C-alpha cells in the first residue's frame, strides 16, 4: 500500500485532513510539528508524496531531493510568488485567484505546476482559508490517484513581499471599502488582526461588514497595550 504524508500547521487544514484522510486511497500520515519532519520518520513510512498545504519553514534540501514534495500557492503563478498571498491579493484589488499545486524546489514558489483551481477571495480570511483547504484536499486526492506530470511555469514572475504584523495597523483616511478589506483580510486564527492604538489600549477588529452607505461595522476587542 502506498504511503502519503501531509505536513501543515493551520487549524483549517488539520480539520480538512481529519475529514478527508479516511476517504483517500493508501496509508496517510499527518505532521503538525516541524521537529517531526525528519529523515528517520520519512525513511520509515517512505511516502509517495509529501503534501505541504501550509508550512511556515523552509523544507531541507535533502527532503526535497529525495521525495516528491507538493506545495500549494494561492496565486496564478508565476504571478505573485512570495509570502502572505491572500493579503497581498486583496490589497491589489483581486476578487478571485487560482490555487496552484506545485512541485517543491529550492526556489520558493518556482517549481513546475501539477494543476490549478479557482478560488474566490470574497468574505473574511478565515472563510477563504477554509475554502482554500477544501480545494487543496481535492487537489491532493487527484494527485495521489492520478500522478500527473507537472509542467514548468510560463511567463515572467512577479513577487509579493511577506507582510509584517505591523502592517495590520489600520491606515488613516481610507475609504469604507478599503477599511472593510483591511479588517477581513487578517480575520483568521493565528493571524494578527487589524488594529489601531488608542492610548494605553490596542483595539482589534474582526467580523467586518460593508454597509450600504459605505460605512463599516465590526466587532472590536480592547486589549491593554503592553508594548507601550
N, CA and C atoms as a LAMMPS dump frame, in Angstrom:
ITEM: TIMESTEP
0
ITEM: NUMBER OF ATOMS
684
ITEM: BOX BOUNDS ff ff ff
-5.0000000000000000e+02 5.0000000000000000e+02
-5.0000000000000000e+02 5.0000000000000000e+02
-5.0000000000000000e+02 5.0000000000000000e+02
ITEM: ATOMS id mol type element x y z
1 1 1 N 0.841 -1.196 0
2 1 2 C 0 0 0
3 1 3 C 0.881 1.253 0
4 2 1 N 0.561 2.2 -0.871
5 2 2 C 1.332 3.432 -0.946
6 2 3 C 1.077 4.302 0.281
7 3 1 N 2.128 5.014 0.685
8 3 2 C 2.057 5.883 1.848
9 3 3 C 2.13 7.344 1.395
10 4 1 N 1.404 8.212 2.116
11 4 2 C 1.364 9.639 1.798
12 4 3 C 1.476 10.433 3.095
13 5 1 N 2.046 11.611 2.998
14 5 2 C 2.234 12.458 4.172
15 5 3 C 1.7 13.858 3.898
16 6 1 N 0.98 14.405 4.87
17 6 2 C 0.535 15.798 4.839
18 6 3 C 1.219 16.523 5.991
19 7 1 N 1.89 17.633 5.681
20 7 2 C 2.557 18.452 6.696
21 7 3 C 1.924 19.835 6.678
22 8 1 N 1.325 20.229 7.781
23 8 2 C 0.629 21.513 7.847
24 8 3 C 0.577 21.994 9.282
25 9 1 N 0.335 23.303 9.467
26 9 2 C 0.255 23.848 10.821
27 9 3 C -1.049 24.605 11.07
28 10 1 N -1.827 24.872 10.036
29 10 2 C -3.018 25.691 10.209
30 10 3 C -4.225 24.831 10.612
31 11 1 N -5.049 25.324 11.536
32 11 2 C -6.149 24.504 12.064
33 11 3 C -7.155 24.068 11.011
34 12 1 N -7.417 24.915 10
35 12 2 C -8.406 24.534 8.981
36 12 3 C -7.889 23.396 8.112
37 13 1 N -6.571 23.321 7.907
38 13 2 C -6.007 22.208 7.15
39 13 3 C -6.002 20.915 7.973
40 14 1 N -5.762 21.046 9.25
41 14 2 C -5.82 19.873 10.125
42 14 3 C -7.241 19.323 10.158
43 15 1 N -8.227 20.218 10.236
44 15 2 C -9.638 19.788 10.203
45 15 3 C -9.946 19.077 8.884
46 16 1 N -9.467 19.637 7.776
47 16 2 C -9.725 19.023 6.464
48 16 3 C -9.056 17.659 6.355
49 17 1 N -7.852 17.55 6.875
50 17 2 C -7.179 16.25 6.854
51 17 3 C -8.009 15.211 7.617
52 18 1 N -8.455 15.58 8.81
53 18 2 C -9.246 14.645 9.614
54 18 3 C -10.559 14.277 8.927
55 19 1 N -11.089 15.196 8.137
56 19 2 C -12.336 14.938 7.422
57 19 3 C -12.118 14.052 6.195
58 20 1 N -10.999 14.216 5.505
59 20 2 C -10.809 13.572 4.205
60 20 3 C -9.909 12.346 4.219
61 21 1 N -9.011 12.222 5.193
62 21 2 C -7.965 11.206 5.123
63 21 3 C -8.512 9.793 4.992
64 22 1 N -9.578 9.478 5.728
65 22 2 C -10.08 8.098 5.682
66 22 3 C -10.836 7.789 4.388
67 23 1 N -11.037 8.813 3.533
68 23 2 C -11.701 8.601 2.248
69 23 3 C -10.7 8.512 1.103
70 24 1 N -9.436 8.69 1.417
71 24 2 C -8.391 8.667 0.398
72 24 3 C -7.763 7.279 0.327
73 25 1 N -7.33 6.93 -0.872
74 25 2 C -6.669 5.637 -1.051
75 25 3 C -5.258 5.672 -0.49
76 26 1 N -4.824 4.583 0.126
77 26 2 C -3.471 4.488 0.648
78 26 3 C -3.407 4.718 2.147
79 27 1 N -2.178 4.757 2.638
80 27 2 C -1.915 4.973 4.063
81 27 3 C -1.474 6.417 4.258
82 28 1 N -2.214 7.156 5.077
83 28 2 C -1.983 8.586 5.213
84 28 3 C -1.436 8.93 6.596
85 29 1 N -0.538 9.924 6.618
86 29 2 C 0.085 10.379 7.856
87 29 3 C 0.001 11.905 7.914
88 30 1 N -0.04 12.45 9.131
89 30 2 C -0.125 13.895 9.336
90 30 3 C 0.994 14.34 10.266
91 31 1 N 1.673 15.44 9.878
92 31 2 C 2.676 16.083 10.733
93 31 3 C 2.257 17.538 10.95
94 32 1 N 2.256 17.976 12.207
95 32 2 C 1.942 19.368 12.53
96 32 3 C 3.066 20.026 13.328
97 33 1 N 4.183 19.346 13.414
98 33 2 C 5.32 19.812 14.21
99 33 3 C 6.574 19.756 13.354
100 34 1 N 7.262 20.865 13.249
101 34 2 C 8.479 20.962 12.426
102 34 3 C 9.496 19.887 12.781
103 35 1 N 9.65 19.6 14.076
104 35 2 C 10.679 18.674 14.519
105 35 3 C 10.412 17.241 14.07
106 36 1 N 9.18 16.914 13.731
107 36 2 C 8.846 15.543 13.345
108 36 3 C 9.093 15.266 11.855
109 37 1 N 9.38 16.325 11.104
110 37 2 C 9.689 16.143 9.685
111 37 3 C 11.183 15.843 9.56
112 38 1 N 11.549 14.596 9.828
113 38 2 C 12.96 14.233 9.778
114 38 3 C 13.159 12.986 8.921
115 39 1 N 14.409 12.75 8.542
116 39 2 C 14.737 11.677 7.615
117 39 3 C 14.385 10.299 8.163
118 40 1 N 14.551 10.085 9.463
119 40 2 C 14.272 8.764 10.019
120 40 3 C 12.797 8.412 9.884
121 41 1 N 11.938 9.383 10.157
122 41 2 C 10.499 9.148 10.012
123 41 3 C 10.132 8.936 8.55
124 42 1 N 10.69 9.749 7.661
125 42 2 C 10.373 9.634 6.239
126 42 3 C 10.854 8.301 5.666
127 43 1 N 12.019 7.853 6.087
128 43 2 C 12.507 6.557 5.616
129 43 3 C 11.596 5.425 6.079
130 44 1 N 11.035 5.574 7.264
131 44 2 C 10.177 4.515 7.803
132 44 3 C 8.863 4.411 7.039
133 45 1 N 8.249 5.555 6.689
134 45 2 C 6.949 5.49 6.011
135 45 3 C 7.092 5.538 4.491
136 46 1 N 8.259 6.034 3.995
137 46 2 C 8.553 6.09 2.557
138 46 3 C 7.373 6.647 1.754
139 47 1 N 7.034 7.921 1.935
140 47 2 C 5.845 8.479 1.273
141 47 3 C 6.01 8.646 -0.226
142 48 1 N 4.947 8.345 -0.967
143 48 2 C 4.94 8.594 -2.417
144 48 3 C 4.967 10.089 -2.688
145 49 1 N 4.189 10.843 -1.918
146 49 2 C 4.193 12.307 -1.974
147 49 3 C 4.229 12.842 -0.546
148 50 1 N 4.836 14.013 -0.395
149 50 2 C 4.672 14.799 0.828
150 50 3 C 3.95 16.075 0.423
151 51 1 N 2.761 16.295 0.966
152 51 2 C 1.957 17.471 0.645
153 51 3 C 2.115 18.517 1.75
154 52 1 N 2.329 19.755 1.348
155 52 2 C 2.507 20.87 2.279
156 52 3 C 1.413 21.917 2.043
157 53 1 N 0.193 21.732 2.596
158 53 2 C -0.854 22.737 2.401
159 53 3 C -0.495 24.09 2.993
160 54 1 N 0.226 24.111 4.095
161 54 2 C 0.695 25.374 4.67
162 54 3 C 1.8 25.024 5.657
163 55 1 N 2.989 25.444 5.35
164 55 2 C 4.159 25.1 6.164
165 55 3 C 5.026 26.343 6.261
166 56 1 N 5.345 26.782 7.459
167 56 2 C 5.997 28.081 7.646
168 56 3 C 7.518 28.024 7.636
169 57 1 N 8.092 26.849 7.386
170 57 2 C 9.536 26.711 7.428
171 57 3 C 10.064 26.203 6.092
172 58 1 N 11.292 26.529 5.82
173 58 2 C 11.939 26.015 4.61
174 58 3 C 12.198 24.519 4.779
175 59 1 N 11.796 23.74 3.813
176 59 2 C 11.982 22.299 3.858
177 59 3 C 13.434 21.986 3.501
178 60 1 N 14.104 21.133 4.285
179 60 2 C 15.506 20.806 3.987
180 60 3 C 15.693 20.3 2.563
181 61 1 N 16.795 20.697 1.959
182 61 2 C 17.066 20.352 0.559
183 61 3 C 17.108 18.844 0.34
184 62 1 N 17.609 18.101 1.319
185 62 2 C 17.689 16.652 1.184
186 62 3 C 16.3 16.027 1.044
187 63 1 N 15.332 16.57 1.761
188 63 2 C 13.966 16.051 1.669
189 63 3 C 13.371 16.373 0.297
190 64 1 N 13.596 17.591 -0.176
191 64 2 C 13.094 17.98 -1.497
192 64 3 C 13.71 17.101 -2.58
193 65 1 N 14.975 16.756 -2.415
194 65 2 C 15.684 15.967 -3.415
195 65 3 C 15.236 14.503 -3.405
196 66 1 N 14.944 13.98 -2.223
197 66 2 C 14.684 12.545 -2.093
198 66 3 C 13.207 12.16 -2.165
199 67 1 N 12.315 13.129 -2.049
200 67 2 C 10.879 12.839 -2.052
201 67 3 C 10.157 13.822 -2.964
202 68 1 N 9.024 13.385 -3.49
203 68 2 C 8.215 14.286 -4.327
204 68 3 C 7.357 15.137 -3.401
205 69 1 N 7.78 16.374 -3.224
206 69 2 C 7.129 17.307 -2.305
207 69 3 C 6.221 18.243 -3.097
208 70 1 N 4.984 18.377 -2.64
209 70 2 C 3.994 19.205 -3.332
210 70 3 C 3.53 20.297 -2.383
211 71 1 N 3.676 21.544 -2.81
212 71 2 C 3.158 22.658 -2.013
213 71 3 C 2.076 23.382 -2.798
214 72 1 N 1.393 24.31 -2.138
215 72 2 C 0.225 24.968 -2.726
216 72 3 C 0.355 26.475 -2.535
217 73 1 N 0.014 27.207 -3.593
218 73 2 C 0.133 28.662 -3.538
219 73 3 C -1.114 29.281 -4.156
220 74 1 N -1.668 30.298 -3.476
221 74 2 C -2.958 30.834 -3.908
222 74 3 C -2.831 32.074 -4.795
223 75 1 N -1.938 31.975 -5.795
224 75 2 C -1.913 32.96 -6.871
225 75 3 C -1.778 32.209 -8.187
226 76 1 N -2.043 32.903 -9.273
227 76 2 C -1.921 32.319 -10.608
228 76 3 C -0.465 32.411 -11.041
229 77 1 N 0.349 31.511 -10.514
230 77 2 C 1.792 31.527 -10.783
231 77 3 C 2.09 31.513 -12.285
232 78 1 N 3.159 32.249 -12.686
233 78 2 C 4.215 32.818 -11.856
234 78 3 C 3.908 34.198 -11.262
235 79 1 N 2.668 34.657 -11.375
236 79 2 C 2.292 35.923 -10.727
237 79 3 C 2.194 35.703 -9.217
238 80 1 N 2.779 36.616 -8.447
239 80 2 C 2.565 36.63 -7.012
240 80 3 C 3.315 35.589 -6.215
241 81 1 N 4.52 35.246 -6.636
242 81 2 C 5.338 34.394 -5.78
243 81 3 C 5.658 35.137 -4.475
244 82 1 N 5.806 34.377 -3.394
245 82 2 C 6.202 35.021 -2.146
246 82 3 C 5.158 34.905 -1.052
247 83 1 N 5.368 35.669 0.019
248 83 2 C 4.615 35.499 1.254
249 83 3 C 3.273 36.205 1.301
250 84 1 N 2.468 35.777 2.279
251 84 2 C 1.127 36.305 2.564
252 84 3 C 0.33 36.629 1.29
253 85 1 N 0.13 35.65 0.417
254 85 2 C -0.529 35.938 -0.863
255 85 3 C -1.966 36.432 -0.705
256 86 1 N -2.726 35.895 0.247
257 86 2 C -4.12 36.331 0.388
258 86 3 C -4.189 37.827 0.639
259 87 1 N -3.432 38.299 1.617
260 87 2 C -3.486 39.719 1.97
261 87 3 C -2.971 40.592 0.817
262 88 1 N -1.924 40.137 0.164
263 88 2 C -1.402 40.91 -0.97
264 88 3 C -2.388 40.949 -2.132
265 89 1 N -3.066 39.843 -2.395
266 89 2 C -4.058 39.813 -3.472
267 89 3 C -5.211 40.782 -3.186
268 90 1 N -5.715 40.774 -1.951
269 90 2 C -6.822 41.667 -1.601
270 90 3 C -6.365 43.124 -1.685
271 91 1 N -5.159 43.409 -1.233
272 91 2 C -4.637 44.785 -1.337
273 91 3 C -4.527 45.237 -2.787
274 92 1 N -4.278 44.288 -3.687
275 92 2 C -4.18 44.615 -5.106
276 92 3 C -5.545 44.672 -5.789
277 93 1 N -6.617 44.399 -5.036
278 93 2 C -7.962 44.527 -5.584
279 93 3 C -8.521 43.284 -6.242
280 94 1 N -7.874 42.147 -6.095
281 94 2 C -8.364 40.911 -6.709
282 94 3 C -9.578 40.36 -5.954
283 95 1 N -10.538 39.839 -6.706
284 95 2 C -11.721 39.21 -6.125
285 95 3 C -11.719 37.693 -6.316
286 96 1 N -10.866 37.209 -7.21
287 96 2 C -10.715 35.78 -7.468
288 96 3 C -9.243 35.488 -7.722
289 97 1 N -8.867 34.219 -7.554
290 97 2 C -7.491 33.838 -7.806
291 97 3 C -7.45 32.376 -8.233
292 98 1 N -6.26 31.858 -8.411
293 98 2 C -6.033 30.445 -8.692
294 98 3 C -5.256 29.831 -7.535
295 99 1 N -5.522 28.573 -7.268
296 99 2 C -4.694 27.794 -6.356
297 99 3 C -3.819 26.894 -7.21
298 100 1 N -2.509 26.974 -7.024
299 100 2 C -1.578 26.158 -7.789
300 100 3 C -0.981 25.073 -6.908
301 101 1 N -1.017 23.836 -7.391
302 101 2 C -0.272 22.742 -6.771
303 101 3 C 1.049 22.628 -7.513
304 102 1 N 2.158 22.807 -6.812
305 102 2 C 3.454 22.876 -7.482
306 102 3 C 4.456 21.901 -6.86
307 103 1 N 5.346 21.397 -7.694
308 103 2 C 6.452 20.567 -7.218
309 103 3 C 7.428 21.48 -6.485
310 104 1 N 7.705 21.14 -5.241
311 104 2 C 8.579 21.975 -4.429
312 104 3 C 10.012 21.896 -4.945
313 105 1 N 10.662 23.056 -5.031
314 105 2 C 12.073 23.155 -5.413
315 105 3 C 12.788 24.032 -4.391
316 106 1 N 14.09 24.197 -4.567
317 106 2 C 14.852 25.035 -3.646
318 106 3 C 14.443 26.501 -3.75
319 107 1 N 13.917 26.916 -4.911
320 107 2 C 13.441 28.29 -5.093
321 107 3 C 11.959 28.361 -4.742
322 108 1 N 11.602 29.312 -3.9
323 108 2 C 10.24 29.399 -3.372
324 108 3 C 9.241 29.703 -4.48
325 109 1 N 8.201 28.871 -4.56
326 109 2 C 7.064 29.041 -5.482
327 109 3 C 7.48 29.024 -6.952
328 110 1 N 8.616 28.431 -7.268
329 110 2 C 9.126 28.468 -8.637
330 110 3 C 9.025 27.133 -9.353
331 111 1 N 8.539 26.096 -8.677
332 111 2 C 8.539 24.765 -9.26
333 111 3 C 7.477 24.577 -10.33
334 112 1 N 7.542 23.461 -11.049
335 112 2 C 6.538 23.16 -12.077
336 112 3 C 5.171 22.892 -11.451
337 113 1 N 4.117 23.117 -12.235
338 113 2 C 2.743 23.107 -11.731
339 113 3 C 2.027 21.831 -12.152
340 114 1 N 1.424 21.15 -11.169
341 114 2 C 0.61 19.966 -11.444
342 114 3 C -0.764 20.353 -11.973
343 115 1 N -1.371 21.35 -11.314
344 115 2 C -2.733 21.764 -11.694
345 115 3 C -3.06 23.089 -11.021
346 116 1 N -4.139 23.727 -11.529
347 116 2 C -4.653 24.963 -10.951
348 116 3 C -6.155 24.827 -10.722
349 117 1 N -6.651 25.496 -9.666
350 117 2 C -8.087 25.518 -9.383
351 117 3 C -8.502 26.938 -9.021
352 118 1 N -9.767 27.268 -9.289
353 118 2 C -10.292 28.601 -8.988
354 118 3 C -10.576 28.757 -7.493
355 119 1 N -10.455 29.987 -6.999
356 119 2 C -10.772 30.294 -5.6
357 119 3 C -11.288 31.718 -5.499
358 120 1 N -12.41 31.889 -4.81
359 120 2 C -12.956 33.219 -4.55
360 120 3 C -12.224 33.867 -3.384
361 121 1 N -12.055 35.183 -3.459
362 121 2 C -11.419 35.949 -2.392
363 121 3 C -12.423 36.804 -1.634
364 122 1 N -13.71 36.487 -1.759
365 122 2 C -14.745 37.242 -1.055
366 122 3 C -14.915 36.684 0.361
367 123 1 N -15.291 37.557 1.3
368 123 2 C -15.528 37.133 2.673
369 123 3 C -14.308 37.335 3.554
370 124 1 N -14.438 36.917 4.813
371 124 2 C -13.345 37.084 5.763
372 124 3 C -12.27 36.027 5.534
373 125 1 N -11.067 36.34 5.974
374 125 2 C -9.923 35.48 5.701
375 125 3 C -10.154 34.049 6.174
376 126 1 N -10.764 33.873 7.339
377 126 2 C -10.969 32.517 7.852
378 126 3 C -11.824 31.692 6.894
379 127 1 N -12.862 32.292 6.34
380 127 2 C -13.726 31.57 5.398
381 127 3 C -12.971 31.265 4.099
382 128 1 N -12.161 32.205 3.638
383 128 2 C -11.37 31.972 2.425
384 128 3 C -10.393 30.82 2.649
385 129 1 N -9.745 30.811 3.797
386 129 2 C -8.79 29.742 4.079
387 129 3 C -9.475 28.379 4.184
388 130 1 N -10.676 28.346 4.73
389 130 2 C -11.395 27.069 4.79
390 130 3 C -11.773 26.593 3.388
391 131 1 N -12.207 27.516 2.533
392 131 2 C -12.497 27.147 1.139
393 131 3 C -11.219 26.708 0.423
394 132 1 N -10.124 27.405 0.702
395 132 2 C -8.834 27.025 0.135
396 132 3 C -8.471 25.602 0.55
397 133 1 N -8.682 25.286 1.822
398 133 2 C -8.332 23.959 2.321
399 133 3 C -9.136 22.869 1.625
400 134 1 N -10.429 23.11 1.418
401 134 2 C -11.252 22.129 0.696
402 134 3 C -10.746 21.939 -0.73
403 135 1 N -10.373 23.042 -1.377
404 135 2 C -9.829 22.966 -2.732
405 135 3 C -8.521 22.186 -2.753
406 136 1 N -7.657 22.471 -1.799
407 136 2 C -6.361 21.804 -1.73
408 136 3 C -6.524 20.295 -1.543
409 137 1 N -7.443 19.881 -0.68
410 137 2 C -7.584 18.439 -0.45
411 137 3 C -8.24 17.736 -1.631
412 138 1 N -9.014 18.458 -2.426
413 138 2 C -9.485 17.878 -3.683
414 138 3 C -8.315 17.667 -4.636
415 139 1 N -7.39 18.624 -4.648
416 139 2 C -6.2 18.505 -5.492
417 139 3 C -5.293 17.379 -4.987
418 140 1 N -5.152 17.279 -3.679
419 140 2 C -4.355 16.204 -3.088
420 140 3 C -4.912 14.848 -3.508
421 141 1 N -6.223 14.707 -3.444
422 141 2 C -6.857 13.442 -3.842
423 141 3 C -6.537 13.114 -5.303
424 142 1 N -6.68 14.119 -6.177
425 142 2 C -6.442 13.879 -7.604
426 142 3 C -4.985 13.532 -7.877
427 143 1 N -4.066 14.264 -7.241
428 143 2 C -2.646 13.994 -7.475
429 143 3 C -2.265 12.609 -6.965
430 144 1 N -2.763 12.25 -5.776
431 144 2 C -2.393 10.961 -5.195
432 144 3 C -2.955 9.787 -5.995
433 145 1 N -4.03 10.026 -6.742
434 145 2 C -4.65 8.939 -7.508
435 145 3 C -4.193 8.889 -8.958
436 146 1 N -3.883 10.046 -9.556
437 146 2 C -3.596 10.085 -10.994
438 146 3 C -2.132 10.344 -11.319
439 147 1 N -1.351 10.838 -10.345
440 147 2 C 0.089 11.071 -10.525
441 147 3 C 0.397 11.909 -11.773
442 148 1 N -0.159 13.115 -11.854
443 148 2 C 0.101 13.944 -13.039
444 148 3 C 1.556 14.397 -13.097
445 149 1 N 1.991 14.704 -14.296
446 149 2 C 3.344 15.226 -14.509
447 149 3 C 3.284 16.759 -14.498
448 150 1 N 4.019 17.425 -13.608
449 150 2 C 3.933 18.891 -13.553
450 150 3 C 4.615 19.549 -14.75
451 151 1 N 4.097 20.723 -15.127
452 151 2 C 4.636 21.476 -16.26
453 151 3 C 5.331 22.736 -15.759
454 152 1 N 6.447 23.142 -16.383
455 152 2 C 7.167 24.352 -15.951
456 152 3 C 6.258 25.579 -16.007
457 153 1 N 6.494 26.511 -15.098
458 153 2 C 5.756 27.762 -15.108
459 153 3 C 6.1 28.552 -16.368
460 154 1 N 5.099 29.273 -16.871
461 154 2 C 5.264 30.018 -18.111
462 154 3 C 4.973 31.493 -17.87
463 155 1 N 5.863 32.365 -18.315
464 155 2 C 5.668 33.797 -18.16
465 155 3 C 6.688 34.399 -17.214
466 156 1 N 6.661 35.724 -17.128
467 156 2 C 7.592 36.442 -16.26
468 156 3 C 7.07 36.472 -14.831
469 157 1 N 7.852 36.037 -13.86
470 157 2 C 7.373 36.026 -12.472
471 157 3 C 7.277 37.423 -11.874
472 158 1 N 6.296 37.599 -11.013
473 158 2 C 6.215 38.783 -10.16
474 158 3 C 6.216 38.291 -8.72
475 159 1 N 6.528 39.173 -7.778
476 159 2 C 6.782 38.745 -6.405
477 159 3 C 6.003 39.596 -5.402
478 160 1 N 5.537 38.935 -4.335
479 160 2 C 4.923 39.6 -3.197
480 160 3 C 5.919 39.61 -2.04
481 161 1 N 5.948 40.705 -1.301
482 161 2 C 6.709 40.764 -0.061
483 161 3 C 5.845 40.251 1.087
484 162 1 N 6.438 39.464 1.964
485 162 2 C 5.695 38.97 3.124
486 162 3 C 5.328 40.142 4.028
487 163 1 N 4.056 40.239 4.38
488 163 2 C 3.593 41.321 5.229
489 163 3 C 4.006 41.073 6.68
490 164 1 N 4.227 42.143 7.411
491 164 2 C 4.623 42.068 8.81
492 164 3 C 3.413 42.343 9.705
493 165 1 N 3.453 41.913 10.981
494 165 2 C 2.347 42.219 11.892
495 165 3 C 2.046 43.713 11.995
496 166 1 N 3.075 44.552 11.879
497 166 2 C 2.86 45.998 11.971
498 166 3 C 1.967 46.509 10.85
499 167 1 N 1.932 45.791 9.715
500 167 2 C 1.095 46.215 8.596
501 167 3 C -0.381 45.911 8.818
502 168 1 N -0.7 45.242 9.939
503 168 2 C -2.105 45.048 10.287
504 168 3 C -2.715 46.303 10.914
505 169 1 N -1.886 47.283 11.244
506 169 2 C -2.425 48.539 11.773
507 169 3 C -3.232 49.231 10.684
508 170 1 N -4.422 49.667 11.02
509 170 2 C -5.317 50.275 10.04
510 170 3 C -4.814 51.665 9.66
511 171 1 N -4.601 51.895 8.368
512 171 2 C -4.134 53.218 7.949
513 171 3 C -5.239 54.264 8.087
514 172 1 N -4.837 55.507 8.178
515 172 2 C -5.804 56.598 8.306
516 172 3 C -6.298 57.022 6.921
517 173 1 N -7.472 57.663 6.926
518 173 2 C -8.02 58.285 5.723
519 173 3 C -8.187 57.308 4.568
520 174 1 N -8.807 56.161 4.851
521 174 2 C -9.106 55.193 3.799
522 174 3 C -10.613 55.155 3.573
523 175 1 N -11.026 54.671 2.414
524 175 2 C -12.445 54.532 2.111
525 175 3 C -13.047 53.398 2.931
526 176 1 N -14.387 53.367 2.971
527 176 2 C -15.062 52.285 3.669
528 176 3 C -14.704 50.931 3.092
529 177 1 N -14.599 50.842 1.764
530 177 2 C -14.247 49.575 1.12
531 177 3 C -12.837 49.133 1.515
532 178 1 N -11.88 50.064 1.532
533 178 2 C -10.512 49.728 1.915
534 178 3 C -10.455 49.313 3.385
535 179 1 N -11.226 49.973 4.226
536 179 2 C -11.257 49.625 5.644
537 179 3 C -11.837 48.228 5.84
538 180 1 N -12.918 47.95 5.153
539 180 2 C -13.549 46.619 5.211
540 180 3 C -12.564 45.54 4.763
541 181 1 N -11.882 45.775 3.643
542 181 2 C -10.923 44.8 3.136
543 181 3 C -9.769 44.603 4.112
544 182 1 N -9.305 45.687 4.708
545 182 2 C -8.171 45.598 5.634
546 182 3 C -8.523 44.732 6.84
547 183 1 N -9.744 44.873 7.336
548 183 2 C -10.156 44.078 8.504
549 183 3 C -10.369 42.622 8.117
550 184 1 N -11.066 42.382 7.016
551 184 2 C -11.421 40.999 6.668
552 184 3 C -10.211 40.165 6.244
553 185 1 N -9.195 40.803 5.667
554 185 2 C -8.084 40.025 5.123
555 185 3 C -7.162 39.481 6.202
556 186 1 N -7.276 39.978 7.443
557 186 2 C -6.473 39.452 8.551
558 186 3 C -7.321 38.663 9.542
559 187 1 N -8.602 38.511 9.247
560 187 2 C -9.552 37.96 10.209
561 187 3 C -9.569 36.431 10.16
562 188 1 N -8.525 35.826 10.744
563 188 2 C -8.405 34.369 10.795
564 188 3 C -7.536 33.989 11.979
565 189 1 N -7.772 32.824 12.583
566 189 2 C -6.916 32.373 13.687
567 189 3 C -5.46 32.299 13.256
568 190 1 N -4.579 32.639 14.179
569 190 2 C -3.114 32.638 14.036
570 190 3 C -2.594 33.841 13.252
571 191 1 N -3.475 34.711 12.744
572 191 2 C -3.038 35.909 12.04
573 191 3 C -3.256 37.141 12.927
574 192 1 N -2.378 38.151 12.823
575 192 2 C -2.552 39.364 13.62
576 192 3 C -3.723 40.193 13.089
577 193 1 N -4.746 40.375 13.909
578 193 2 C -5.928 41.105 13.49
579 193 3 C -5.607 42.569 13.191
580 194 1 N -6.444 43.177 12.356
581 194 2 C -6.325 44.611 12.11
582 194 3 C -6.551 45.364 13.415
583 195 1 N -5.819 46.452 13.593
584 195 2 C -5.886 47.137 14.884
585 195 3 C -5.59 48.629 14.724
586 196 1 N -5.932 49.377 15.769
587 196 2 C -5.458 50.742 15.959
588 196 3 C -5.025 50.881 17.412
589 197 1 N -4.044 51.723 17.651
590 197 2 C -3.627 52.035 19.013
591 197 3 C -4.393 53.255 19.5
592 198 1 N -4.863 53.176 20.74
593 198 2 C -5.648 54.266 21.34
594 198 3 C -5.186 54.421 22.782
595 199 1 N -4.209 55.31 22.965
596 199 2 C -3.654 55.484 24.3
597 199 3 C -3.007 54.198 24.795
598 200 1 N -3.446 53.747 25.963
599 200 2 C -2.91 52.521 26.552
600 200 3 C -3.583 51.269 26.016
601 201 1 N -4.437 51.428 25.009
602 201 2 C -5.213 50.286 24.526
603 201 3 C -4.928 50.001 23.059
604 202 1 N -5.021 48.726 22.734
605 202 2 C -4.946 48.278 21.349
606 202 3 C -6.321 47.753 20.976
607 203 1 N -6.927 48.343 19.962
608 203 2 C -8.262 47.95 19.527
609 203 3 C -8.13 47.014 18.333
610 204 1 N -8.587 45.761 18.482
611 204 2 C -8.517 44.764 17.423
612 204 3 C -9.897 44.558 16.821
613 205 1 N -9.941 44.436 15.478
614 205 2 C -11.209 44.4 14.751
615 205 3 C -11.391 43.063 14.028
616 206 1 N -12.625 42.575 14.049
617 206 2 C -12.965 41.336 13.342
618 206 3 C -14.422 41.403 12.899
619 207 1 N -14.836 40.39 12.117
620 207 2 C -16.242 40.267 11.674
621 207 3 C -16.728 41.553 10.999
622 208 1 N -15.937 42.085 10.08
623 208 2 C -16.307 43.335 9.424
624 208 3 C -17.422 43.115 8.404
625 209 1 N -18.201 44.161 8.196
626 209 2 C -19.278 44.147 7.206
627 209 3 C -19.34 45.512 6.545
628 210 1 N -19.394 45.526 5.219
629 210 2 C -19.515 46.776 4.473
630 210 3 C -20.984 47.11 4.322
631 211 1 N -21.397 48.229 4.896
632 211 2 C -22.8 48.618 4.887
633 211 3 C -23.152 49.368 3.604
634 212 1 N -24.439 49.458 3.341
635 212 2 C -24.899 50.024 2.083
636 212 3 C -24.518 51.475 1.877
637 213 1 N -24.344 52.236 2.949
638 213 2 C -23.998 53.651 2.819
639 213 3 C -22.494 53.897 2.814
640 214 1 N -21.716 52.826 2.748
641 214 2 C -20.265 52.967 2.733
642 214 3 C -19.625 52.898 4.1
643 215 1 N -20.439 52.843 5.158
644 215 2 C -19.898 52.658 6.497
645 215 3 C -19.488 51.201 6.7
646 216 1 N -18.76 50.956 7.771
647 216 2 C -18.285 49.611 8.09
648 216 3 C -18.637 49.286 9.532
649 217 1 N -19.169 48.089 9.744
650 217 2 C -19.388 47.61 11.109
651 217 3 C -18.391 46.494 11.391
652 218 1 N -18.026 46.344 12.672
653 218 2 C -17.07 45.311 13.056
654 218 3 C -17.167 45.077 14.554
655 219 1 N -16.698 43.915 14.973
656 219 2 C -16.538 43.631 16.39
657 219 3 C -15.185 44.169 16.833
658 220 1 N -15.154 44.832 17.997
659 220 2 C -13.921 45.438 18.498
660 220 3 C -13.569 44.825 19.846
661 221 1 N -12.307 44.455 19.988
662 221 2 C -11.797 43.976 21.271
663 221 3 C -10.753 44.959 21.777
664 222 1 N -10.911 45.424 23.012
665 222 2 C -9.946 46.313 23.637
666 222 3 C -8.928 45.477 24.409
667 223 1 N -7.665 45.59 24.024
668 223 2 C -6.595 44.886 24.721
669 223 3 C -5.609 45.9 25.321
670 224 1 N -5.201 45.645 26.54
671 224 2 C -4.22 46.54 27.15
672 224 3 C -2.939 46.511 26.331
673 225 1 N -2.481 47.662 25.913
674 225 2 C -1.32 47.752 25.046
675 225 3 C -0.053 47.585 25.871
676 226 1 N 0.521 46.403 25.834
677 226 2 C 1.712 46.112 26.652
678 226 3 C 3.006 46.484 25.951
679 227 1 N 2.891 47.011 24.724
680 227 2 C 4.08 47.452 24.004
681 227 3 C 4.492 48.869 24.386
682 228 1 N 3.642 49.526 25.149
683 228 2 C 3.92 50.938 25.496
684 228 3 C 4.505 51.038 26.89
